[in-house]
């Protein structure tokens, strides 16, 4: 049963990341309404010329690794900063999307909790 929970979390997170990663490059979802502050922040990232491309490439890489169940601890390390920033973005700039930030954080937390042994060496001095 515990493995099934992790499998569902990994598959769900992989699908969400794949959908939003591909959407950046293919634009098949409508842009959501957001606060002015959120728009200013996202435009600043977009205007760097590289930040969104890099973020979305990390999303797509993690998505594929989650869906293939390959290098999952690496995928969690790659995507954790992005998910943390999604949560903070929605907490402070666009509360309308807060559910997504909480959902992504929860799914990632389930995956990490079920594979905690893989991270033990990272936490050893």
N, CA and C of each residue as an Amber inpcrd file, in Angstrom:
protein
   375
   0.8300000  -1.2050000   0.0000000   0.0000000   0.0000000   0.0000000
   0.8700000   1.2620000   0.0000000   1.9410000   1.2760000   0.7980000
   2.8250000   2.4430000   0.8540000   3.4790000   2.6890000  -0.5000000
   3.8870000   1.6020000  -1.1630000   4.4900000   1.7670000  -2.4890000
   3.4880000   2.3190000  -3.4860000   2.2200000   1.9430000  -3.3310000
   1.1850000   2.4410000  -4.2410000   0.9830000   3.9530000  -4.0610000
   1.0410000   4.4160000  -2.8180000   0.9040000   5.8540000  -2.5430000
   2.0440000   6.6170000  -3.2180000   3.2620000   6.1100000  -3.0760000
   4.4210000   6.7610000  -3.6990000   4.3120000   6.7100000  -5.2120000
   3.8480000   5.6040000  -5.7430000   3.7080000   5.4490000  -7.1950000
   2.6870000   6.4510000  -7.7470000   1.5670000   6.5990000  -7.0430000
   0.5410000   7.5570000  -7.4670000   1.0760000   8.9890000  -7.3790000
   1.7890000   9.3010000  -6.2900000   2.3660000  10.6400000  -6.1350000
   3.3890000  10.9220000  -7.2290000   4.2390000   9.9510000  -7.5180000
   5.2770000  10.1180000  -8.5400000   4.6550000  10.2840000  -9.9180000
   3.6510000   9.4630000 -10.2330000   2.9810000   9.5580000 -11.5240000
   2.2380000  10.8940000 -11.6600000   1.5350000  11.2950000 -10.6050000
   0.7880000  12.5560000 -10.6260000   1.7160000  13.7410000 -10.7960000
   2.7960000  13.7740000 -10.0060000   3.7510000  14.8770000 -10.1090000
   4.4030000  14.8910000 -11.4840000   4.7650000  13.7140000 -11.9890000
   5.3590000  13.6320000 -13.3220000   4.4280000  14.1710000 -14.3910000
   3.1530000  13.8230000 -14.3150000   2.1740000  14.2950000 -15.3090000
   1.9780000  15.8110000 -15.2330000   1.8770000  16.3310000 -14.0090000
   1.6920000  17.7810000 -13.8420000   2.9010000  18.5330000 -14.3860000
   4.0970000  18.0880000 -14.0200000   5.3150000  18.7570000 -14.4920000
   5.4490000  18.6540000 -16.0070000   5.1020000  17.5050000 -16.5560000
   5.1700000  17.3230000 -18.0070000   4.1910000  18.2680000 -18.7130000
   2.9770000  18.3550000 -18.1940000   1.9670000  19.2070000 -18.8150000
   2.3930000  20.6760000 -18.8010000   2.8350000  21.1760000 -17.6300000
   3.1970000  22.5950000 -17.5480000   4.5300000  22.8850000 -18.2260000
   5.4340000  21.9200000 -18.2300000   6.6950000  22.1030000 -18.9480000
   6.4610000  22.1980000 -20.4500000   5.6540000  21.2790000 -20.9750000
   5.3460000  21.3080000 -22.4090000   4.5180000  22.5320000 -22.7800000
   3.6260000  22.9490000 -21.8860000   2.8000000  24.1130000 -22.1690000
   3.6500000  25.3610000 -22.4080000   4.7610000  25.4830000 -21.7140000
   5.6180000  26.6540000 -21.9180000   6.0810000  26.7180000 -23.3790000
   6.4450000  25.5750000 -23.9360000   6.9820000  25.5460000 -25.2960000
   5.8930000  25.4710000 -26.3680000   4.7270000  24.8860000 -26.0370000
   3.6860000  24.6640000 -27.0390000   2.4370000  25.5230000 -26.8520000
   2.2880000  26.1690000 -25.7220000   1.1780000  27.0820000 -25.4220000
  -0.2040000  26.4970000 -25.7360000  -0.5640000  25.4160000 -25.0810000
  -1.8750000  24.8200000 -25.3070000  -2.8660000  25.0820000 -24.1670000
  -2.4150000  25.7230000 -23.0840000  -3.3050000  26.0950000 -21.9830000
  -3.4490000  27.6140000 -21.9440000  -4.6450000  28.1100000 -21.6220000
  -4.7970000  29.5740000 -21.5180000  -4.0340000  30.1120000 -20.3110000
  -3.5250000  31.3130000 -20.4430000  -2.8070000  31.9430000 -19.3310000
  -3.8110000  32.3170000 -18.2430000  -3.5160000  31.9700000 -16.9990000
  -4.4620000  32.2890000 -15.9180000  -4.4020000  33.7680000 -15.5420000
  -5.4950000  34.2600000 -14.9760000  -5.5100000  35.6170000 -14.4240000
  -4.6330000  35.6220000 -13.1740000  -3.9060000  36.7140000 -12.9720000
  -3.0760000  36.8130000 -11.7760000  -2.9360000  38.2610000 -11.3460000
  -2.4110000  38.4290000 -10.1590000  -2.2300000  39.7780000  -9.6190000
  -1.1770000  40.5420000 -10.4220000  -1.2060000  41.8620000 -10.2900000
  -0.2190000  42.7030000 -10.9650000   1.1890000  42.3400000 -10.5320000
   1.3790000  42.1320000  -9.2230000   2.7030000  41.7880000  -8.6860000
   3.2160000  40.4830000  -9.2900000   2.3250000  39.5100000  -9.4240000
   2.7180000  38.2340000 -10.0190000   3.1340000  38.4300000 -11.4700000
   2.3810000  39.2470000 -12.2010000   2.7180000  39.5290000 -13.5930000
   4.0640000  40.2200000 -13.7430000   4.3440000  41.1610000 -12.8620000
   5.6340000  41.8700000 -12.8890000   6.7760000  40.8790000 -12.6610000
   6.5960000  40.0020000 -11.6740000   7.6350000  39.0100000 -11.3610000
   7.8590000  38.0680000 -12.5430000   6.7870000  37.5400000 -13.1110000
   6.9260000  36.6040000 -14.2320000   7.5160000  37.2870000 -15.4640000
   7.1410000  38.5360000 -15.7040000   7.7430000  39.2650000 -16.8250000
   9.2320000  39.4840000 -16.6190000   9.6400000  39.7300000 -15.3750000
  11.0700000  39.8900000 -15.0910000  11.8210000  38.5950000 -15.4010000
  11.2430000  37.4610000 -15.0100000  11.8790000  36.1770000 -15.3310000
  11.9290000  35.9630000 -16.8420000  10.8180000  36.2660000 -17.5120000
  10.7380000  36.0930000 -18.9680000  11.7640000  36.9830000 -19.6730000
  11.9450000  38.2010000 -19.1790000  12.8490000  39.1630000 -19.8240000
  14.3190000  38.8120000 -19.6780000  14.6560000  37.8840000 -18.8000000
  16.0580000  37.4570000 -18.7200000  16.4810000  36.7550000 -19.9960000
  15.5180000  36.1680000 -20.6840000  15.8170000  35.4670000 -21.9240000
  16.2100000  34.0100000 -21.7290000  16.5240000  33.6040000 -20.5150000
  16.9510000  32.2220000 -20.2930000  16.2570000  31.5510000 -19.1090000
  15.7730000  32.3120000 -18.1600000  15.3080000  31.7340000 -16.9040000
  14.1520000  30.7560000 -17.1020000  13.1280000  31.1540000 -17.8500000
  11.9900000  30.2560000 -18.0440000  12.3820000  29.0150000 -18.8240000
  13.2210000  29.1640000 -19.8190000  13.6660000  28.0000000 -20.5900000
  14.3880000  27.0270000 -19.6680000  15.2630000  27.5290000 -18.8150000
  15.9930000  26.6710000 -17.8840000  15.0370000  25.9870000 -16.9030000
  14.1270000  26.7570000 -16.3210000  13.1720000  26.2020000 -15.3610000
  12.3350000  25.1110000 -16.0130000  11.8410000  25.3720000 -17.1980000
  10.9740000  24.4040000 -17.8690000  11.7480000  23.1730000 -18.3230000
  13.0060000  23.3250000 -18.6580000  13.8300000  22.1500000 -18.9830000
  14.0450000  21.2780000 -17.7480000  14.2400000  21.9050000 -16.5940000
  14.3270000  21.1390000 -15.3400000  12.9990000  20.4290000 -15.0610000
  11.8840000  21.1150000 -15.2760000  10.5670000  20.5020000 -15.0700000
  10.3880000  19.2850000 -15.9640000  10.7220000  19.4340000 -17.2250000
  10.5550000  18.3230000 -18.1630000  11.4800000  17.1560000 -17.8400000
  12.7070000  17.4600000 -17.4510000  13.6520000  16.4060000 -17.0800000
  13.1400000  15.6360000 -15.8710000  12.7220000  16.3570000 -14.8430000
  12.1930000  15.7040000 -13.6410000  10.9350000  14.9080000 -13.9800000
  10.0750000  15.4610000 -14.8120000   8.8380000  14.7660000 -15.1860000
   9.1310000  13.4180000 -15.8220000  10.0450000  13.4070000 -16.7790000
  10.3880000  12.1620000 -17.4690000  10.9910000  11.1600000 -16.4850000
  11.8720000  11.6240000 -15.6070000  12.4830000  10.7210000 -14.6280000
  11.4400000  10.1520000 -13.6710000  10.5000000  10.9780000 -13.2200000
   9.4250000  10.4880000 -12.3480000   8.5690000   9.4540000 -13.0740000
   8.1850000   9.7560000 -14.3010000   7.3020000   8.8570000 -15.0390000
   7.9760000   7.5400000 -15.3930000   9.2730000   7.5810000 -15.6400000
  10.0180000   6.3530000 -15.9510000  10.5130000   5.6230000 -14.7020000
  10.3360000   6.2540000 -13.5350000  10.8240000   5.7050000 -12.2750000
  12.3380000   5.4410000 -12.3340000  13.0370000   6.3940000 -12.8940000
  14.4970000   6.3040000 -13.0250000  15.1210000   7.5100000 -12.3420000
  16.1740000   7.3000000 -11.5750000  16.8960000   8.3860000 -10.9080000
  15.9500000   9.3220000 -10.1540000  14.9730000   8.7440000  -9.4710000
  13.9540000   9.5380000  -8.7770000  14.5740000  10.4520000  -7.7130000
  15.5410000   9.9930000  -6.9120000  16.1500000  10.9290000  -5.9560000
  16.7990000  12.1380000  -6.6530000  17.4310000  11.9170000  -7.7790000
  18.0070000  13.0280000  -8.5450000  16.9010000  13.9660000  -9.0310000
  15.8140000  13.4000000  -9.5190000  14.6960000  14.2220000  -9.9930000
  14.1360000  15.0770000  -8.8670000  14.0400000  14.5170000  -7.6580000
  13.5100000  15.3040000  -6.5360000  14.4460000  16.4570000  -6.1980000
  15.7370000  16.2160000  -6.2880000  16.7070000  17.2800000  -5.9980000
  16.6580000  18.3520000  -7.0900000  16.4800000  17.9420000  -8.3340000
  16.3870000  18.9070000  -9.4350000  15.1540000  19.7940000  -9.3160000
  14.0310000  19.2140000  -8.9110000  12.7670000  19.9500000  -8.9580000
  12.3880000  20.6030000  -7.6320000  12.9910000  20.1960000  -6.5250000
  12.6050000  20.7490000  -5.2150000  12.7060000  22.2740000  -5.1480000
  13.7830000  22.8920000  -5.6180000  13.8240000  24.3640000  -5.5630000
  12.7140000  25.0110000  -6.3970000  12.3930000  24.4180000  -7.5350000
  11.3220000  24.9560000  -8.3650000   9.9710000  24.8530000  -7.6820000
   9.7050000  23.7180000  -7.0650000   8.4260000  23.5410000  -6.3710000
   8.3440000  24.4690000  -5.1670000   9.4470000  24.6400000  -4.4530000
   9.4570000  25.5760000  -3.3290000   9.1330000  26.9850000  -3.8250000
   9.7070000  27.3770000  -4.9560000   9.4320000  28.7070000  -5.5050000
   8.0010000  28.8440000  -6.0110000   7.4400000  27.7830000  -6.5540000
   6.0290000  27.8110000  -6.9550000   5.1540000  28.0470000  -5.7250000
   5.4550000  27.3400000  -4.6510000   4.6930000  27.5180000  -3.4050000
   4.8320000  28.9530000  -2.8960000   6.0380000  29.4870000  -2.8600000
   6.2540000  30.8560000  -2.3700000   5.6040000  31.8920000  -3.2850000
   5.6820000  31.6640000  -4.5950000   5.0560000  32.5630000  -5.5630000
   3.5630000  32.6690000  -5.2820000   2.9210000  31.5170000  -5.1040000
   1.4800000  31.5330000  -4.8710000   1.1250000  31.9970000  -3.4630000
   1.9770000  31.7820000  -2.5220000   1.7230000  32.2400000  -1.1570000
   1.8000000  33.7590000  -1.0680000   2.7960000  34.3540000  -1.7340000
   3.0390000  35.7890000  -1.5920000   2.5350000  36.6580000  -2.7520000
   2.4410000  36.1110000  -3.9650000   2.1080000  36.9480000  -5.1170000
   0.7950000  36.6010000  -5.8070000   0.3520000  35.3620000  -5.7130000
  -0.8390000  34.9440000  -6.4570000  -1.5630000  33.8430000  -5.6940000
  -2.2800000  34.2420000  -4.6570000  -2.9250000  33.2720000  -3.7700000
  -3.9600000  32.4110000  -4.4970000  -4.4480000  32.8570000  -5.6260000
  -5.4210000  32.0810000  -6.3850000  -4.8920000  30.7250000  -6.8240000
  -3.5950000  30.5980000  -6.9730000  -2.9910000  29.3350000  -7.3910000
  -2.3470000  28.5740000  -6.2550000  -2.6510000  28.9670000  -5.0200000
  -1.9980000  28.3490000  -3.8660000  -2.2350000  26.8470000  -3.7880000
  -3.4110000  26.3940000  -4.2050000  -3.6940000  24.9600000  -4.1780000
  -2.6340000  24.1860000  -4.9550000  -2.2430000  24.7030000  -6.1250000
  -1.2500000  24.0050000  -6.9490000   0.0970000  23.9290000  -6.2260000
   0.5060000  25.0140000  -5.5880000   1.7620000  24.9940000  -4.8390000
   1.7340000  23.9870000  -3.6990000   0.6230000  23.9220000  -3.0000000
   0.4730000  22.9660000  -1.8940000   0.4370000  21.5380000  -2.4380000
  -0.2940000  21.3280000  -3.5350000  -0.3820000  20.0020000  -4.1480000
   0.9980000  19.5060000  -4.5860000   1.7290000  20.3400000  -5.3120000
   3.0620000  19.9410000  -5.7760000   3.9870000  19.6500000  -4.5970000
   3.9340000  20.4910000  -3.5810000   4.7720000  20.2780000  -2.3900000
   4.4070000  18.9780000  -1.6980000   3.1230000  18.7000000  -1.5840000
   2.6760000  17.4700000  -0.9480000   3.1020000  16.2350000  -1.7210000
   2.9340000  16.2640000  -3.0310000   3.3530000  15.1180000  -3.8510000
   4.8510000  14.8830000  -3.7410000   5.6220000  15.9600000  -3.8030000
   7.0730000  15.8250000  -3.6620000   7.4220000  15.2930000  -2.2740000
   6.7370000  15.7810000  -1.2530000   6.9820000  15.3070000   0.1120000
   6.7330000  13.8210000   0.2610000   5.6800000  13.3140000  -0.3620000
   5.3870000  11.8720000  -0.3110000   6.5130000  11.0820000  -0.9560000
   6.9780000  11.5430000  -2.1090000   8.0510000  10.8390000  -2.8200000
   9.3180000  10.8260000  -1.9730000   9.6820000  11.9730000  -1.4370000
  10.9020000  12.0710000  -0.6160000  10.7760000  11.1990000   0.6280000
   9.6170000  11.2300000   1.2840000   9.4250000  10.4400000   2.5030000
   9.5580000   8.9440000   2.2250000   9.0730000   8.4870000   1.0860000
   9.1490000   7.0610000   0.7590000  10.5410000   6.6350000   0.3040000
  11.3790000   7.5900000  -0.0060000  12.7450000   7.2710000  -0.4660000
  13.7950000   7.9400000   0.4160000  13.4460000   8.1610000   1.6710000
  14.3220000   8.9300000   2.5670000  15.7160000   8.3400000   2.7000000
  15.8550000   7.0460000   2.5640000  17.1860000   6.4310000   2.6660000
  18.1320000   6.9180000   1.5880000  17.5860000   7.3020000   0.4360000
  18.4120000   7.7670000  -0.6850000  19.0790000   9.1090000  -0.3630000
  18.5440000   9.8350000   0.6170000  19.0620000  11.1590000   0.9450000
  19.9500000  11.1700000   2.1890000  20.0880000  10.0300000   2.8310000
  20.8250000   9.9560000   4.1020000  22.2580000  10.4750000   3.9540000
  22.9420000  10.0890000   2.8930000  24.3300000  10.5220000   2.7370000
  24.4470000  12.0290000   2.5140000  23.4030000  12.6650000   2.0000000
  23.4250000  14.1060000   1.8060000  23.3530000  14.8460000   3.1290000
  22.7930000  14.2110000   4.1310000  22.5990000  14.8450000   5.4370000
  23.6360000  14.4170000   6.4580000  24.6610000  13.7000000   6.0060000
  25.7390000  13.2660000   6.8910000  26.9130000  14.2330000   6.7540000
  27.3970000  14.7690000   7.8830000  28.5250000  15.7150000   7.7940000
  29.8120000  15.0590000   7.3060000
